[in-house]
Amino acid sequence: MPVPVDGRPQPPVALLRGNRSFRTYWAGEAVSLAGSSLHAVALPVLAIEMLHASPGQVAVLAFLATLPAFFLALPAGVICDRHPKKTIMVVTDLAAAVMVAVVPVCWAIGALSVPVLYVMVLLLGALTVLHQAAAIAIVPELVDPALLPTANSRVSAALSVSNSAGAHAGTLVIAVAGSVATLLLDCLSYLLSAWCAARIRLAPNKRVPPAARRAMTAEIREGLAFVMRHPLLRPLVLALSVMGYGFGIISTYWAYYLLVRLDAGSTGLGLVMGAAGAGGLLGSVAASRLVRRFGPGRVIVAGFLAYPVTYMPVLVAGPGPVWLGVLVVCEAVQMTAVAAAGSTQRSVRQQVCPPHMQARAQQTSLWLNLGLRPFAALSAGAIAAVFGVWAVLAAGTALLFVPVVLLCSPAVRRRLTALPAAPASPLGQIEDRPPACRKREDRAR
């Protein structure tokens, strides 16, 4: 941890740079997301162009990829509140590397098919749910509560850079070596992420002893009740749920629409996804500054509003470089606002949750957001079967305006004029930093 110079306190960013465990965590998650961005480009190209997947098979692939969030998000919260999050991150990264490696192996022996992709995305989705539960909930154990907004902003910025770099690298590798080789790079990224997670150093936390633990269903209900009874978390989570459903409808055929209807090709798909990463970087870096100037409420509402507004141009877009450029700009603008809003709402949630509830509150929010996406994928498939793919995108875009209305209520605006103070935990405050480091952080604040 850096020492103040001439008695002057250091800014939060400098304090985070001196936190070795946070830097290691930050690097590992960035590498992992870069790899995920590689296969996010490679998988639809592999399914559509190499295996000639039909629209129905694309919908099933999207359904299976999101299904684990519905069944596992809430149990994952209990598991991460009970067990060391660092261990969970290492184990899930190693298992994910094995899952991704299955596709190149099947390709090498001539056994690759759409059903193989079904199995891979289903198992990889389950591992991702558990890993993300631990990875998000561990941040309050790495930094002081007062540094959470800056820490979340820096994490989001790193992930945005990784997303953009991974999307562009995926496009390049697909063009040069093919989509199967791209998945091998994704496998390597999981191994590097596991190595980084293993190097995180945390002081022992005060956990609930095994004898005092209740049934998993009881702890899940406790997490659900905490979120749904909280006057600030409830409207945020409901808005995220509706947004997740609308986004799930759109994302089912987003890549298909770009590749088939707009004839963007793998290069165009990579450019759009890369623009999302660049916009996410800008929004993440600016998040804390925007919150200080406009307040968390306005930042969050602007992010939710950007979703439907920037999806509207695709409804009138056609093939060609001009429209592709428009979609790239829209994606960048969308993710600028969304990244700022996402970082802000995560800080709000982490501030109002006591340490022993962090993972369960996070996973309740995730379950109500991502858990609905399998049904969104099924809805998208049904709409496409009757009205076509364009109608799917139109319906999802219209639905995305609903969360903006939910968050514009006077009660929510009053509670989001400033970031709330963090509550104390009934298990005792977790102290993961040496006393000297905590003293320097106190002086910085």
Secondary structure in CASP SS format (residue, H / E / C, confidence):
PFRMAT SS
TARGET T0000
AUTHOR 0000-0000-0000
METHOD secondary structure of the structure
MODEL  1
M C 1.00
P C 1.00
V C 1.00
P C 1.00
V E 1.00
D C 1.00
G C 1.00
R E 1.00
P C 1.00
Q C 1.00
P C 1.00
P H 1.00
V H 1.00
A H 1.00
L H 1.00
L H 1.00
R H 1.00
G C 1.00
N C 1.00
R H 1.00
S H 1.00
F H 1.00
R H 1.00
T H 1.00
Y H 1.00
W H 1.00
A H 1.00
G H 1.00
E H 1.00
A H 1.00
V H 1.00
S H 1.00
L H 1.00
A H 1.00
G H 1.00
S H 1.00
S H 1.00
L H 1.00
H H 1.00
A H 1.00
V H 1.00
A H 1.00
L H 1.00
P H 1.00
V H 1.00
L H 1.00
A H 1.00
I H 1.00
E H 1.00
M H 1.00
L C 1.00
H C 1.00
A C 1.00
S C 1.00
P H 1.00
G H 1.00
Q H 1.00
V H 1.00
A H 1.00
V H 1.00
L H 1.00
A H 1.00
F H 1.00
L H 1.00
A H 1.00
T H 1.00
L H 1.00
P H 1.00
A H 1.00
F H 1.00
F H 1.00
L H 1.00
A H 1.00
L H 1.00
P H 1.00
A H 1.00
G H 1.00
V H 1.00
I H 1.00
C H 1.00
D H 1.00
R H 1.00
H C 1.00
P C 1.00
K H 1.00
K H 1.00
T H 1.00
I H 1.00
M H 1.00
V H 1.00
V H 1.00
T H 1.00
D H 1.00
L H 1.00
A H 1.00
A H 1.00
A H 1.00
V H 1.00
M H 1.00
V H 1.00
A H 1.00
V H 1.00
V H 1.00
P H 1.00
V H 1.00
C H 1.00
W H 1.00
A H 1.00
I C 1.00
G C 1.00
A C 1.00
L C 1.00
S C 1.00
V H 1.00
P H 1.00
V H 1.00
L H 1.00
Y H 1.00
V H 1.00
M H 1.00
V H 1.00
L H 1.00
L H 1.00
L H 1.00
G H 1.00
A H 1.00
L H 1.00
T H 1.00
V H 1.00
L H 1.00
H H 1.00
Q H 1.00
A H 1.00
A H 1.00
A H 1.00
I H 1.00
A H 1.00
I C 1.00
V H 1.00
P H 1.00
E H 1.00
L H 1.00
V C 1.00
D C 1.00
P H 1.00
A H 1.00
L H 1.00
L H 1.00
P H 1.00
T H 1.00
A H 1.00
N H 1.00
S H 1.00
R H 1.00
V H 1.00
S H 1.00
A H 1.00
A H 1.00
L H 1.00
S H 1.00
V H 1.00
S H 1.00
N H 1.00
S H 1.00
A H 1.00
G H 1.00
A H 1.00
H H 1.00
A H 1.00
G H 1.00
T H 1.00
L H 1.00
V H 1.00
I H 1.00
A H 1.00
V H 1.00
A H 1.00
G C 1.00
S H 1.00
V H 1.00
A H 1.00
T H 1.00
L H 1.00
L H 1.00
L H 1.00
D H 1.00
C H 1.00
L H 1.00
S H 1.00
Y H 1.00
L H 1.00
L H 1.00
S H 1.00
A H 1.00
W H 1.00
C H 1.00
A H 1.00
A H 1.00
R C 1.00
I C 1.00
R C 1.00
L C 1.00
A C 1.00
P C 1.00
N C 1.00
K C 1.00
R C 1.00
V C 1.00
P C 1.00
P H 1.00
A H 1.00
A H 1.00
R C 1.00
R C 1.00
A C 1.00
M H 1.00
T H 1.00
A H 1.00
E H 1.00
I H 1.00
R H 1.00
E H 1.00
G H 1.00
L H 1.00
A H 1.00
F H 1.00
V H 1.00
M H 1.00
R H 1.00
H C 1.00
P C 1.00
L C 1.00
L H 1.00
R H 1.00
P H 1.00
L H 1.00
V H 1.00
L H 1.00
A H 1.00
L H 1.00
S H 1.00
V H 1.00
M H 1.00
G H 1.00
Y H 1.00
G H 1.00
F H 1.00
G H 1.00
I H 1.00
I H 1.00
S H 1.00
T H 1.00
Y H 1.00
W H 1.00
A H 1.00
Y H 1.00
Y H 1.00
L H 1.00
L H 1.00
V H 1.00
R H 1.00
L C 1.00
D C 1.00
A C 1.00
G H 1.00
S H 1.00
T H 1.00
G H 1.00
L H 1.00
G H 1.00
L H 1.00
V H 1.00
M H 1.00
G H 1.00
A H 1.00
A H 1.00
G H 1.00
A H 1.00
G H 1.00
G H 1.00
L H 1.00
L H 1.00
G H 1.00
S H 1.00
V H 1.00
A H 1.00
A H 1.00
S H 1.00
R H 1.00
L H 1.00
V H 1.00
R H 1.00
R H 1.00
F H 1.00
G C 1.00
P H 1.00
G H 1.00
R H 1.00
V H 1.00
I H 1.00
V H 1.00
A H 1.00
G H 1.00
F H 1.00
L H 1.00
A H 1.00
Y H 1.00
P H 1.00
V H 1.00
T H 1.00
Y H 1.00
M H 1.00
P H 1.00
V H 1.00
L H 1.00
V C 1.00
A C 1.00
G C 1.00
P C 1.00
G C 1.00
P H 1.00
V H 1.00
W H 1.00
L H 1.00
G H 1.00
V H 1.00
L H 1.00
V H 1.00
V H 1.00
C H 1.00
E H 1.00
A H 1.00
V H 1.00
Q H 1.00
M H 1.00
T H 1.00
A H 1.00
V H 1.00
A H 1.00
A H 1.00
A H 1.00
G H 1.00
S H 1.00
T H 1.00
Q H 1.00
R H 1.00
S H 1.00
V H 1.00
R H 1.00
Q H 1.00
Q H 1.00
V H 1.00
C C 1.00
P C 1.00
P H 1.00
H H 1.00
M H 1.00
Q H 1.00
A H 1.00
R H 1.00
A H 1.00
Q H 1.00
Q H 1.00
T H 1.00
S H 1.00
L H 1.00
W H 1.00
L H 1.00
N H 1.00
L H 1.00
G C 1.00
L C 1.00
R H 1.00
P H 1.00
F H 1.00
A H 1.00
A H 1.00
L H 1.00
S H 1.00
A H 1.00
G H 1.00
A H 1.00
I H 1.00
A H 1.00
A H 1.00
V H 1.00
F H 1.00
G C 1.00
V H 1.00
W H 1.00
A H 1.00
V H 1.00
L H 1.00
A H 1.00
A H 1.00
G H 1.00
T H 1.00
A H 1.00
L H 1.00
L C 1.00
F C 1.00
V H 1.00
P H 1.00
V H 1.00
V H 1.00
L H 1.00
L H 1.00
C C 1.00
S C 1.00
P H 1.00
A H 1.00
V H 1.00
R H 1.00
R H 1.00
R H 1.00
L C 1.00
T C 1.00
A C 1.00
L C 1.00
P C 1.00
A C 1.00
A C 1.00
P C 1.00
A C 1.00
S C 1.00
P C 1.00
L C 1.00
G C 1.00
Q C 1.00
I C 1.00
E C 1.00
D C 1.00
R C 1.00
P C 1.00
P H 1.00
A H 1.00
C H 1.00
R H 1.00
K H 1.00
R H 1.00
E H 1.00
D H 1.00
R H 1.00
A H 1.00
R C 1.00
END
